[in-house]
Amino acid sequence: MTASIPAPEQIRAAWDTLATDFDDLVSPRTITSGETLVADLGVRQGTRFLDVAAGTGALAIPAARRGASVVAVDIAPTMIERLRARATADALSNLDAQVMSGEELDLPDDSVDVAASLNGVSLLPDFDRGLAELVRVTAPGGRVVIASFGPLPQTEFVSFFMSAMRTAIPDLTPLPTNPPPLPFQVADPETMRTKLLHGGLTDVSVLTPTWEWHFPSADAYWSAVATSNPIVARLVVDLTASQRDDVVRVLDGMFRERSGGDPGAGLRNVMTIGIGTK
């Protein structure tokens, strides 16, 4: 498996294909984590909040629930459709969702108080450009927040899956490590800190909390992780039914070992969260 960078239209199509399953299987967990992050940021009534590469609302939905004036953008139209549906279901008239690239925001300079992204900007092929756009649209004194998965071995949502894949399919081509896959390009806290400082931010801090996501079974986990990112989707698309079943059997054993025999288990993810002031 190579680390070649796809074109923007390929990225859009890949995420659009995953959007419905992503919304059903992944977003409920990311929104719960987003609620924690948004609360820690002190987002409240009147905060002008931007969620970039928002998916179906990991940060946008919690921020809107707290009364912020929210703009959420994503490159995939179906993600935005699902996000709008979530906002409508919650009667969140203070959330404006738009199809837009995180590398080229069609938003005014200095127009938000908090510009944030959870596993969004950290996935962009041109991270520095995405960061520059976050900084550009943030008002002086406002904050830029980028939350990314931490180092791969400490991100069990991915590492459990890769471990089971290697066990069940020994000749599997592993994910590249140099450079790392895009979701882990700023996983190292010092890399995150350096990027934010070079992006012109001050008072930069990097937090490394652990977020736990529970899955009721190995099969449910497989379904979620396989639709969580186009990289994983490409990794599993050519597996036979027998190979898929073998991987799930290995995962089931890992889950039961973690939980003391129960089929469900919590997977712990160390996050790397960079926060800076414009």
C-alpha positions as a printed Julia matrix, in Angstrom:
278×3 Matrix{Float64}:
   0.0     0.0    0.0
   1.53    3.34  -1.02
   1.31    6.79   0.51
   0.47    8.52  -2.78
  -1.67   11.63  -2.38
  -5.01   11.54  -4.22
  -6.44   14.48  -6.13
  -9.13   16.64  -4.45
 -11.92   15.12  -6.56
 -10.79   11.64  -5.52
 -10.77   12.66  -1.87
 -14.27   14.12  -2.23
 -15.61   10.99  -3.92
 -13.99    8.65  -1.4
 -15.45   10.43   1.61
 -18.8    10.83  -0.09
 -18.97    7.07  -0.6
 -18.33    6.46   3.11
 -20.53    9.26   4.43
 -23.74    7.38   5.25
 -22.04    4.52   7.09
 -19.62    6.96   8.71
 -22.55    8.97  10.05
 -24.29    5.88  11.4
 -21.3     4.04  12.84
 -18.54    6.54  13.61
 -20.15    9.93  14.25
 -22.04    8.94  17.43
 -18.66    8.27  19.05
 -16.84   11.29  17.64
 -19.69   13.58  18.65
 -19.49   12.28  22.22
 -15.76   13.01  22.23
 -16.43   16.35  20.58
 -18.75   17.28  23.43
 -15.83   16.88  25.83
 -13.5    18.99  23.71
 -16.04   21.75  23.07
 -16.84   21.96  26.79
 -13.15   22.15  27.67
 -12.77   25.02  25.19
 -15.49   26.96  27.0
 -17.66   27.35  23.9
 -20.9    29.08  24.85
 -23.79   31.23  23.68
 -22.54   33.71  21.11
 -19.19   32.07  20.34
 -18.5    32.21  16.6
 -17.38   28.64  15.98
 -16.03   27.04  12.81
 -15.73   23.26  12.34
 -13.51   22.42   9.34
 -13.58   19.02   7.64
 -16.52   18.51   9.96
 -17.76   15.16   8.73
 -21.27   14.92  10.1
 -20.65   17.21  13.04
 -18.17   15.88  15.61
 -17.56   19.41  16.88
 -20.3    21.37  15.12
 -23.2    19.58  16.78
 -21.86   19.92  20.35
 -20.91   23.58  19.75
 -24.37   24.39  18.41
 -25.99   22.61  21.35
 -24.06   24.99  23.63
 -25.51   28.0   21.81
 -22.57   28.94  19.59
 -23.07   30.42  16.16
 -21.65   27.56  14.1
 -20.39   27.2   10.55
 -19.44   23.65   9.57
 -17.71   22.78   6.3
 -16.71   19.54   4.61
 -15.55   18.6    1.13
 -18.06   15.72   0.8
 -21.65   16.74  -0.1
 -23.2    13.68   1.54
 -21.4    14.45   4.8
 -22.97   17.9    4.73
 -26.4    16.46   3.9
 -26.16   14.15   6.92
 -24.88   16.97   9.11
 -27.81   19.17   8.11
 -30.16   16.3    8.94
 -28.6    15.99  12.4
 -28.96   19.74  12.95
 -32.59   19.66  11.86
 -33.36   16.72  14.14
 -31.87   18.68  17.07
 -33.6    21.94  16.02
 -30.19   23.63  15.78
 -31.02   26.67  13.66
 -27.68   28.2   14.74
 -25.7    25.7   12.61
 -24.87   26.53   8.99
 -23.37   23.56   7.09
 -21.64   24.13   3.75
 -19.73   22.07   1.18
 -16.23   23.53   1.17
 -12.59   22.44   1.07
 -10.57   22.91   4.22
  -7.64   24.0    2.09
  -9.61   26.87   0.55
 -12.22   28.33   2.89
 -14.71   30.67   1.25
 -15.03   32.64   4.47
 -13.96   36.17   5.47
 -10.75   36.95   7.3
 -11.01   37.35  11.1
 -14.6    36.09  11.17
 -14.68   33.42  13.93
 -13.67   33.17  17.57
 -12.74   29.48  17.46
 -11.65   27.58  14.34
 -11.43   23.88  15.1
 -11.12   20.49  13.48
 -11.28   16.93  14.84
  -9.47   14.4   12.65
 -10.16   16.72   9.73
  -7.45   19.26   8.92
  -4.97   16.71  10.26
  -5.96   14.47   7.31
  -5.44   17.1    4.61
  -2.68   16.39   2.08
  -1.48   19.98   2.58
  -1.72   20.36   6.34
   0.11   23.69   6.37
  -2.35   25.18   3.9
  -5.3    23.95   5.95
  -3.76   25.41   9.11
  -3.12   28.73   7.34
  -6.78   28.9    6.39
  -7.86   28.25   9.98
  -5.58   31.04  11.15
  -6.75   33.43   8.43
 -10.44   33.2    9.34
  -9.84   33.42  13.11
 -10.19   36.85  14.69
  -7.21   38.31  16.57
  -7.22   36.83  20.05
  -9.27   33.86  18.88
  -8.18   30.25  19.1
  -7.25   27.63  16.53
  -7.74   24.01  17.62
  -6.58   20.9   15.78
  -7.36   17.5   17.28
  -5.68   14.45  15.78
  -5.21   10.84  16.66
  -2.03   10.36  18.67
   0.77    7.95  17.7
  -0.56    4.82  15.99
   0.44    2.34  18.73
  -1.58    4.43  21.21
  -4.64    4.72  18.98
  -6.45    1.44  19.56
  -9.29    2.29  17.17
  -6.73    1.72  14.42
  -4.01   -0.39  16.07
  -6.41   -3.18  17.12
  -7.61   -3.43  13.54
  -4.11   -3.49  12.05
  -2.91   -6.06  14.59
  -5.81   -8.39  13.75
  -5.23   -7.89  10.03
  -1.54   -8.82  10.33
  -2.39  -11.89  12.42
  -5.12  -13.18  10.11
  -3.4   -12.2    6.85
   0.38  -12.5    7.38
   1.27  -11.34   3.86
  -0.77   -8.14   4.17
   1.01   -5.02   2.95
   1.28   -2.8    6.04
   0.43    0.87   6.27
   3.4     3.11   5.42
   5.29    4.61   8.33
   7.71    7.02   6.62
   5.94    9.26   6.03
   3.04    8.08   8.21
  -0.5     7.87   6.86
  -2.18   11.28   6.7
  -4.34   10.69   9.83
  -1.09   10.48  11.85
   0.97   13.25  10.24
   0.73   15.46  13.37
   0.28   12.66  15.9
   3.58   13.48  17.59
   2.98   16.29  20.11
   6.2    18.1   19.2
   5.32   17.97  15.52
   1.93   19.47  16.32
   3.49   22.18  18.47
   6.03   23.09  15.81
   3.4    23.25  13.08
   1.17   25.59  15.1
   4.06   27.86  16.04
   5.26   28.03  12.44
   1.67   28.81  11.47
   1.92   32.06  13.4
   0.02   31.08  16.56
   1.07   32.02  20.08
   0.42   30.55  23.52
   0.49   27.12  21.91
  -0.36   24.15  24.12
  -0.6    20.49  23.17
  -2.84   18.17  25.15
  -2.77   14.36  25.03
  -6.02   13.1   26.58
  -7.22    9.53  26.22
 -10.68    9.03  24.74
 -12.33    5.64  25.02
 -14.82    4.35  22.45
 -16.86    1.27  23.34
 -17.96   -1.3   20.76
 -20.53   -4.01  21.59
 -18.76   -6.66  19.53
 -15.84   -7.29  17.21
 -18.22   -7.35  14.27
 -19.6    -3.9   15.18
 -16.06   -2.61  15.51
 -15.12   -4.0   12.1
 -18.09   -2.23  10.52
 -17.13    1.09  12.11
 -13.42    1.05  11.4
 -13.87   -0.19   7.83
 -15.99    2.87   7.03
 -14.0     5.38   9.08
 -11.5     6.47   6.44
 -10.84    5.85   2.73
  -7.39    4.44   3.61
  -8.97    1.61   5.59
 -11.73    1.16   3.02
  -9.09    0.6    0.32
  -7.24   -1.8    2.61
 -10.24   -4.11   3.05
 -12.01   -3.81  -0.3
 -10.22   -6.78  -1.88
 -10.45   -9.12   1.1
 -12.37  -12.33   0.56
 -15.3   -13.19   2.81
 -13.12  -15.85   4.42
 -10.35  -13.35   5.15
 -12.84  -10.9    6.61
 -14.24  -13.61   8.87
 -10.73  -14.57   9.97
  -9.96  -10.97  10.94
 -13.2   -10.67  12.92
 -12.43  -13.92  14.75
  -9.05  -12.55  15.78
 -10.7    -9.31  16.86
 -13.25  -11.22  18.89
 -10.45  -12.9   20.8
  -8.76   -9.53  21.38
 -12.02   -8.0   22.58
 -12.75  -10.87  24.98
  -9.23  -10.74  26.36
  -9.62   -7.0   26.97
 -13.05   -7.3   28.61
 -12.59  -10.5   30.61
 -14.73  -12.66  28.34
 -17.43  -10.25  27.25
 -17.92   -9.7   23.5
 -17.76   -5.91  23.78
 -14.77   -3.8   24.72
 -13.58   -0.23  25.1
 -10.73    0.91  22.89
  -8.51    3.69  24.17
  -7.24    6.41  21.88
  -4.56    8.88  22.88
  -5.29   12.15  21.1
  -2.94   14.98  20.17
  -4.77   18.3   20.51
  -3.01   21.5   19.57
  -4.44   24.85  20.69
  -3.03   28.23  19.79
  -4.03   31.9   19.87
  -3.96   34.17  16.85
